[in-house]
Amino acid sequence: MPPAGAEPAATRVAQRSALCEQVLRKMPKTVTAQEGWGQVQGRMQQYISHTDHIQGKPFDDLLRVSAPKLPELLASFKVYSALDDQTQNQMVCQRQLWNIGNFDAPKAIENQACIGVSHSFAGRPVDASQNLPRPELQPGNQVAVSMKTPLMTASGKIREVVVLSCTAPALDSTDQPEFDIYVSPPTNAGDKTSPRLKQAAYKKAFDTIAGQVLQCAKDHPESKRVVLPAIGMNAFLSKLNAADKATAIEIGTQALADLVVTLRKEGKEVVFTDKDDPSAIMAIINGHLDKVKSERIVRAGKIPGDWIADNDLIVNAWDPHSLVGNKLAQDYSIDGFIGRNTLLHFMHGLHCAAHAENVSPVVGNKAG
């Protein structure tokens, strides 16, 4: 039985389903008049049901308050990618509701019901014997997406922010489809100490992330402050040996330090967010800044602290498989904390459901 005073799950799902239906009525006729819109609405009802257990506490309030602005928020969806349009849209819109470490994911049939695909495009089954190159996984071809979203802070204040979700190389499992692109096989069986990280490839990936952040900052002149996390330098490095992990952190922190300097030249304030205080990654970034006599960055706090202000551009550490926000209240990465306190997961799911039913416009403008 649920705890005393707790709302039964069935009641909560029914109320959320009704709220979702009301919100989707706010969409413009240019969208709702399309042939597949009814199927999109049905998929979003499935989404409400299958994500009920992972949604954050602010979800209902954020959805209710933002209903009148939902079309505007959805229209802010922008993709940063060097891929061709078709592959870009497949990477962005063929996703899983969540994916933790490439092993904790929804059932394929549930994912299909919600957003029209059983697997993510990055994780789709492929014929390994054909040994075909996969451009969507190559360094420099990562996709990033930005969206405006309401965010509820720790004290319940609602801020409207821009979130740019970037994908660093996922090296937390040897089953990740990009693992072999960034890590060489061992020369001797059982060798767990020799360097294997492909440094040039890893650096190209981080240079791409830095370029995406810079372009997004330019695209949002209203965002006077950019919030950086330790993107890709925590859980995503868990399958590297100690030497390679240190090298990856050195490459990533140098790229972020260079980005800080460049953003400041563009007139942006730059701060850091980390659940850890003090932040080990921020300390390394500041070491790089010291070498070029640039002012150190400071830790503003953790997500969703009251330090967050309207129009902040928050950089999110995303992954190649899941919706933005991943497993929400059951995900303790920055992606999960951002997701559970915003509408990003819901809005990204709506884009994916629309893509599955050929309802356009699906993805917003392509940037860069």
VENKAMO-V652774 format. One record per residue. N is the residue number from 1. RES is the residue in one small letter. BURIAL is # if it has 9 or more other ideal C-beta (glycine too) atoms within 8 Angstrom, else .. Layout:
BEGIN
{{N,RES,BURIAL} {N,RES,BURIAL}}
END
This chain:
BEGIN
{{1,m,.} {2,p,.} {3,p,.} {4,a,.} {5,g,.} {6,a,.} {7,e,.} {8,p,.} {9,a,#} {10,a,.} {11,t,.} {12,r,#} {13,v,#} {14,a,.} {15,q,#} {16,r,#} {17,s,#} {18,a,.} {19,l,#} {20,c,#} {21,e,#} {22,q,#} {23,v,#} {24,l,#} {25,r,.} {26,k,#} {27,m,#} {28,p,.} {29,k,.} {30,t,.} {31,v,#} {32,t,#} {33,a,.} {34,q,#} {35,e,.} {36,g,#} {37,w,#} {38,g,.} {39,q,#} {40,v,#} {41,q,#} {42,g,.} {43,r,#} {44,m,#} {45,q,#} {46,q,#} {47,y,#} {48,i,#} {49,s,#} {50,h,#} {51,t,#} {52,d,#} {53,h,.} {54,i,#} {55,q,#} {56,g,#} {57,k,.} {58,p,#} {59,f,#} {60,d,#} {61,d,.} {62,l,#} {63,l,#} {64,r,#} {65,v,.} {66,s,#} {67,a,#} {68,p,.} {69,k,.} {70,l,#} {71,p,#} {72,e,.} {73,l,#} {74,l,#} {75,a,.} {76,s,#} {77,f,#} {78,k,#} {79,v,#} {80,y,#} {81,s,#} {82,a,.} {83,l,#} {84,d,.} {85,d,.} {86,q,.} {87,t,#} {88,q,#} {89,n,#} {90,q,#} {91,m,#} {92,v,#} {93,c,#} {94,q,#} {95,r,#} {96,q,#} {97,l,#} {98,w,#} {99,n,#} {100,i,#} {101,g,.} {102,n,#} {103,f,.} {104,d,.} {105,a,#} {106,p,#} {107,k,.} {108,a,.} {109,i,.} {110,e,#} {111,n,#} {112,q,#} {113,a,.} {114,c,#} {115,i,#} {116,g,#} {117,v,#} {118,s,.} {119,h,#} {120,s,#} {121,f,#} {122,a,#} {123,g,#} {124,r,.} {125,p,.} {126,v,.} {127,d,.} {128,a,.} {129,s,.} {130,q,.} {131,n,.} {132,l,.} {133,p,.} {134,r,.} {135,p,.} {136,e,#} {137,l,#} {138,q,#} {139,p,#} {140,g,#} {141,n,#} {142,q,#} {143,v,#} {144,a,#} {145,v,#} {146,s,#} {147,m,#} {148,k,.} {149,t,#} {150,p,#} {151,l,#} {152,m,#} {153,t,#} {154,a,.} {155,s,.} {156,g,.} {157,k,.} {158,i,#} {159,r,#} {160,e,#} {161,v,#} {162,v,#} {163,v,#} {164,l,#} {165,s,#} {166,c,#} {167,t,#} {168,a,#} {169,p,#} {170,a,#} {171,l,#} {172,d,#} {173,s,#} {174,t,.} {175,d,.} {176,q,#} {177,p,#} {178,e,#} {179,f,#} {180,d,.} {181,i,#} {182,y,#} {183,v,#} {184,s,.} {185,p,.} {186,p,#} {187,t,.} {188,n,.} {189,a,.} {190,g,.} {191,d,.} {192,k,.} {193,t,.} {194,s,#} {195,p,.} {196,r,#} {197,l,#} {198,k,#} {199,q,.} {200,a,.} {201,a,#} {202,y,#} {203,k,#} {204,k,#} {205,a,#} {206,f,#} {207,d,#} {208,t,#} {209,i,#} {210,a,#} {211,g,#} {212,q,#} {213,v,#} {214,l,#} {215,q,#} {216,c,#} {217,a,#} {218,k,.} {219,d,.} {220,h,#} {221,p,.} {222,e,.} {223,s,#} {224,k,.} {225,r,#} {226,v,#} {227,v,#} {228,l,#} {229,p,#} {230,a,#} {231,i,#} {232,g,#} {233,m,#} {234,n,.} {235,a,.} {236,f,#} {237,l,#} {238,s,.} {239,k,#} {240,l,#} {241,n,#} {242,a,.} {243,a,#} {244,d,#} {245,k,#} {246,a,.} {247,t,#} {248,a,#} {249,i,#} {250,e,#} {251,i,#} {252,g,#} {253,t,#} {254,q,#} {255,a,#} {256,l,#} {257,a,#} {258,d,#} {259,l,#} {260,v,#} {261,v,#} {262,t,#} {263,l,#} {264,r,#} {265,k,.} {266,e,#} {267,g,.} {268,k,#} {269,e,.} {270,v,#} {271,v,#} {272,f,#} {273,t,#} {274,d,#} {275,k,.} {276,d,.} {277,d,.} {278,p,.} {279,s,#} {280,a,.} {281,i,#} {282,m,#} {283,a,#} {284,i,#} {285,i,#} {286,n,#} {287,g,#} {288,h,#} {289,l,#} {290,d,#} {291,k,.} {292,v,.} {293,k,.} {294,s,#} {295,e,.} {296,r,.} {297,i,#} {298,v,.} {299,r,#} {300,a,#} {301,g,.} {302,k,#} {303,i,#} {304,p,#} {305,g,#} {306,d,.} {307,w,.} {308,i,#} {309,a,.} {310,d,.} {311,n,#} {312,d,#} {313,l,#} {314,i,#} {315,v,#} {316,n,#} {317,a,#} {318,w,#} {319,d,#} {320,p,#} {321,h,#} {322,s,#} {323,l,#} {324,v,#} {325,g,#} {326,n,#} {327,k,#} {328,l,#} {329,a,#} {330,q,.} {331,d,#} {332,y,.} {333,s,#} {334,i,#} {335,d,#} {336,g,#} {337,f,#} {338,i,#} {339,g,#} {340,r,#} {341,n,#} {342,t,#} {343,l,#} {344,l,#} {345,h,#} {346,f,#} {347,m,#} {348,h,#} {349,g,#} {350,l,#} {351,h,#} {352,c,#} {353,a,#} {354,a,#} {355,h,#} {356,a,#} {357,e,#} {358,n,.} {359,v,#} {360,s,.} {361,p,.} {362,v,#} {363,v,#} {364,g,#} {365,n,.} {366,k,#} {367,a,#} {368,g,.}}
END
